[in-house]
């Protein structure tokens, strides 16, 4: 809540509403960096900034992480949440292709058939979104979320290569998020978004609490994901995270009621059914 001395003017609040998706990604990167550093020093007993892989190897990883977080959150200004979730399920297809090219992995024909089923489900989901709310099926939003999908497809394969070089899970998490943190801090500071976001967090404790909870949950999720990549490979990790999206979609419709279409059901069954196979 704001007091009479609060600098949160209506114009500032309106600006923060449009910039909030970018700052949500910034909060996630900041929290993951902090928690992974603390875990590395005090739990794993590793040197906080030590690295087995050369720092130059993290350039591609940082770019993908930065693009994934920024583009994904920015897309929510143009499309609704279920469409974003299901489109990001499509990252399984490019992840498999990149794994074949870069990491020399081979997949059976039925696995590629399931990947095509996922794409068909995405088309149905987008069509349902357009029928219910044409405004929310925005070309800019689809382009942004598609860009995040490409970045997400490269990311686990790049992480897998670093693990093969002897890097630990916490090393990869710390350094990739460190460079992303630096880049996003410079960008948001130049635009004034960082200052506005800090003001909002200071004067609105409810928002600060929500952001804090989101950051903690993000770290738990990312830690589990990185463990999957290290132990079973990038494709297996993406497969499991895609299956997890079933619960995300259900919760989205339960907590934030929206128009219903059977195309949502058919599209989700194609996507999630293919993943289960």
N, C-alpha and C positions, 0 to 999 in steps of 0.2 A: 504494500500500500504506500501511497505517496503523501507527504505532508505538504503544507502550504509553501514550504521552502524547497520542495522537490523540483529539480530541473526537468522532470519528465513532462514536457509540454505535449499537447495533442499532436503537434507536428512530429515531435521526436518519437512518440509511441507509434504513430502511423509508419514512420520510416523503419522502426525496429521490426514491425510486423512483416514488412517486405524483405528485410535483411535477416530475419530470424533463422531461416533455413541454412544460410551460410554459417552463421554463428553457432548453430547446433553442431555442425561438422567441426568447427574450431574447438568447441568445448569437448567433443569426443576425442580429438587428437591430443589436446592438452591433458585430459584426464588419463588417457591410455599411456602417454609418455611418462607422467608422474608415477602412476601405479606400477608400471613395468620397471621403472628405474628403482623404485623402493623395493619391489620384489626381488630384483636382481641383486641388490646390495645386501639386503637384510635377510632374505630367505634362501636364495640360491648361493649366496656368499661369493658372487662374482664381482669383478671390478665394474663399476657402473658404466663407464664409457669405453671399456676394452672391446676389441673387435678382432675376430679371426679372419673375416673377409675384408678386402680393401674397401675403404669408404667409397671409392668410385663405383663399387658394385651396387651401392644403394641408390644411385641416381635414378635408374629405371623404376625401382621399387617405390621411391619417394614420389616420382611423377605419377605413377599409377594410383598410389594411395591418395594423393592430393586430388587427382582428377575424380576418382571414385567418390570420395566424400563430398567434394564441392558440387559436382554435377548432379549427384543423386539427390542431395538435399535441395539444391536449386530447382530441380524438376518439380518438386511439390508445390511450387508457386503456379504451376500450369496444369498439372494432372492430379487426379486423386490418389490416395495412398494405395488402395488395392491394385490399381493399374501399375504403379511403380513397383510394387512387390512382385507381381507376376512377370513384368518385363525383365526384372533382374533375375528371374528364374532362368531366363534364356542364356545366361552366362555359361551354363553347362556346355552348350554347343561349341562356342569358340574356345572354351577351356580345353575341351577334348582335342580340337584341331591343333591348338598351340602345343599341347602336351605331346602330340604325335610328331610335330615338326621339331620342337626344341628338346624335349626329354625322351624322344624315341619310344614313346609308348604306343601300343597297338590295341585297338578295340574291335569287338565282334560286330557283325553287321546289325544284329538286333539292338545293340546299344546305340548305333547311329539312328536306327528306326525310332527308338524311344526319344532321341533328341529331336527328331523331326516332329514327333507327336507334341513335344513341348512347344515348339514354334507354332503349331496349329492351335494349341490352346491359347497362346498369347494373342493370336489374331482374333479369336472369339471374344476374349476378354476385352480387348480394345474396342471391338465393335459394340459390345454391350455398353461400354462407357460412353461411346459416342451417341448411342440411341437415348440414353438416360439424360445425358448432360453434354451436348455438343461443345459447349464452351470449355469444358475440362479436357476434351481430347485436343490438345493444343500441339501443333507441330514443333514448337520450340521445346515444350516439355518432353515430347517423345525423342527429340534429338539429344536433349540433355541426358535423359535416362539411358539412351542407347550408348552414348559416350561412356557413361559410368559402367555399363555392361562390358564394353571392350576393355576398359581399364581393369575391371574385376577379373576378366578372363586371363589377362597377362599376369596379374599379381600373384596368384598361388603358384604358377609355374616358375616365376622368378624367385619366390620364396623357397621353393623346393630345390632350386639350383644352389641357393645360399646354404641351405641345410646340408647339402652334399659336400660343400666346402668345409664343413665343420663348425658352422655358426650355430649357436644355441637359439632356442625359441626367444628368450628374453633379449639376446643381442639384436636379433632381427627386428623385434618389436620396438626396442628403444631407439635404434638408429633410424629406422624408416619413419617413425613418428617424430623424431627430433627434427629432421630436415623438413618434414611437412609442417611442423609447428613453426619453424623459422619463416618459411615461405608465407604461411597464412597470417602470421603476426604482422609481417611487413605489409601485406596486401590490405588487411583490415585496418591497420593503423593509418595507412595513407588515405583510405576512404573515410575515416572517422567512425567506421562501424564498430571497431573494438571499444572505443571510448563510450559510445552510446550503449553498447551491450553491458559494459561494466556498470554504468549508471543504472540500468534496468535491474541488474542482479543486486545492486546495493539497496535500491529503494523498493523492490518488490521481492520479498523473501519467499513468496510462494513460487514464483518463477525460478528463483535460485534453488529451491528445494527440488523442483522437477528436473532441472538441468543436472543437479548433483546425482539424483537417482538414475537418470538416463546415462550419465557418464560411468557410474559404477557398473551398471548392467552391461554397457558396451564393453568395458574391460573384461568382464567375466566371459562374455560371448567371444571376444577376439582371442582371449587366451585359449579357450577350448578349440576355436577354429585353427589357431596356429599349431596346437598340439596335434590335431588331425592331419594337417599338411605335413608336419615333420614325420609322423609315424606311418601314414598311409598314402601320402601324395596329394597333389593339388586337386585332381579330378575327384577322388573319393571325398575330400572335404567339401567341394562344391556340390556334389551329389547330396550329401547329408544336409547341408544348409538349405538346399532347394526343397527338400522334403519338410524341413522345419517350417517353411513358409505357409504350410497348410494351417497351422495354429495361428500364425500371424494374421492370415486372411480372416479366419473365424473371429478372432478377437476384434479386428477392425470393424467388421459388420455389427458385432455385439455392442461395442463401446461407442461407435459413431454411426448411428443408423443412416442409411442412404437408400436410394432407389434400388429395386431388385429386378434382375433379369435372369431368365433361365440360361442365357448365354454365359453368365458368370459361372453357373454350376457346371455347364458342359465344358467350358474352357478350363476350369480348375480341375475337373476330373481328368482331362487329357494331360494336363501338365503334371499333376501329382501322381496320377496312375502310371504314367511313363517312368517317373522317378522311382516308384516302388518296384517296378519290374527290374 
